[in-house]
Amino acid sequence: MQRGSEGIRVPRRRFWAAGLGLTVLGTGLIGAVFHLNSQDHAFRSHGSHARVTILRVQQAPDHRSNHTLYLLRFEPSAHLPDEWTNGVSGDVGSTLDVIYDPSEPTHVEPATGGAVAHWVVRILLGSTGTAALAGAALALHGEPRRRS
């Protein structure tokens, strides 16, 4: 057992448990960033490009501000019906270039740019994972510093 900064005896295994927990958390968060990147790359390399026209904009029934649905008409495409999605944004009558999954046309993303929200999430996950790994290194490093 070791003494903490307040003179309370703290078992060393608590630091090990915290270090191992933070290691698992940090590794999981950084792994999630790599997983999201690989999913995005797979979607963009296997998705189909199309031009869509926004036919109608509708607030979702739950009235959440970030849950707006867009009715899209795919062009040129006689095999895809008009689809509702929330992967784009614009005004009625706007025409956009998008990438979509032919097996699930409701998964639509802008063909260029537009994925800022994706990067914000990845940066937050990566920085939180890095902070957790730094905390794990501190917890596993050795004795806590003693005040004189």
JOTASUL-V905690 format. One record per residue. N is the residue number from 1. PHI is phi in degrees with one decimal (999 if undefined). Layout:
n=N phi=PHI
n=N phi=PHI
//
This chain:
n=1 phi=999
n=2 phi=-127.0
n=3 phi=-92.4
n=4 phi=-79.4
n=5 phi=-67.8
n=6 phi=-93.5
n=7 phi=87.3
n=8 phi=-82.1
n=9 phi=-76.6
n=10 phi=-120.8
n=11 phi=-63.7
n=12 phi=-61.6
n=13 phi=-64.3
n=14 phi=-66.0
n=15 phi=-67.1
n=16 phi=-64.9
n=17 phi=-62.6
n=18 phi=-63.3
n=19 phi=-62.8
n=20 phi=-68.2
n=21 phi=-62.2
n=22 phi=-66.8
n=23 phi=-64.0
n=24 phi=-63.5
n=25 phi=-62.0
n=26 phi=-62.2
n=27 phi=-63.7
n=28 phi=-63.5
n=29 phi=-66.7
n=30 phi=-68.3
n=31 phi=-62.5
n=32 phi=-63.8
n=33 phi=-63.3
n=34 phi=-63.5
n=35 phi=-64.4
n=36 phi=-62.1
n=37 phi=-64.0
n=38 phi=-69.2
n=39 phi=-64.2
n=40 phi=-63.5
n=41 phi=-62.9
n=42 phi=-63.5
n=43 phi=-62.9
n=44 phi=-70.7
n=45 phi=-83.8
n=46 phi=-107.7
n=47 phi=-74.0
n=48 phi=-100.8
n=49 phi=-90.0
n=50 phi=-154.8
n=51 phi=-108.5
n=52 phi=-122.1
n=53 phi=-115.9
n=54 phi=-80.0
n=55 phi=-91.9
n=56 phi=-156.0
n=57 phi=-120.6
n=58 phi=-140.5
n=59 phi=-72.6
n=60 phi=-63.7
n=61 phi=-58.7
n=62 phi=-83.0
n=63 phi=59.7
n=64 phi=-76.1
n=65 phi=-65.6
n=66 phi=-97.0
n=67 phi=-123.6
n=68 phi=-96.4
n=69 phi=-106.3
n=70 phi=-122.7
n=71 phi=-89.0
n=72 phi=-113.5
n=73 phi=-111.8
n=74 phi=-82.1
n=75 phi=-133.3
n=76 phi=-80.7
n=77 phi=-164.3
n=78 phi=-90.1
n=79 phi=-91.5
n=80 phi=-107.8
n=81 phi=-75.3
n=82 phi=-63.2
n=83 phi=-126.6
n=84 phi=-89.1
n=85 phi=-152.2
n=86 phi=-124.7
n=87 phi=-89.4
n=88 phi=-130.1
n=89 phi=-149.9
n=90 phi=162.0
n=91 phi=-98.8
n=92 phi=-58.7
n=93 phi=93.6
n=94 phi=-67.3
n=95 phi=-115.9
n=96 phi=-131.1
n=97 phi=-93.2
n=98 phi=-134.1
n=99 phi=-117.7
n=100 phi=-140.2
n=101 phi=-92.7
n=102 phi=-57.7
n=103 phi=-79.7
n=104 phi=-144.3
n=105 phi=-63.7
n=106 phi=-77.5
n=107 phi=-92.5
n=108 phi=-124.1
n=109 phi=-134.7
n=110 phi=-58.8
n=111 phi=-69.1
n=112 phi=-127.7
n=113 phi=54.2
n=114 phi=70.2
n=115 phi=-101.4
n=116 phi=-60.8
n=117 phi=-61.1
n=118 phi=-62.1
n=119 phi=-71.8
n=120 phi=-61.5
n=121 phi=-62.4
n=122 phi=-67.1
n=123 phi=-65.9
n=124 phi=-63.2
n=125 phi=-62.9
n=126 phi=-65.5
n=127 phi=-70.3
n=128 phi=-66.4
n=129 phi=-64.2
n=130 phi=-65.7
n=131 phi=-64.0
n=132 phi=-64.4
n=133 phi=-67.8
n=134 phi=-65.9
n=135 phi=-63.1
n=136 phi=-64.4
n=137 phi=-62.7
n=138 phi=-66.0
n=139 phi=-68.4
n=140 phi=-87.8
n=141 phi=-63.7
n=142 phi=169.1
n=143 phi=-64.9
n=144 phi=-70.3
n=145 phi=-68.7
n=146 phi=-100.3
n=147 phi=-83.1
n=148 phi=-88.1
//
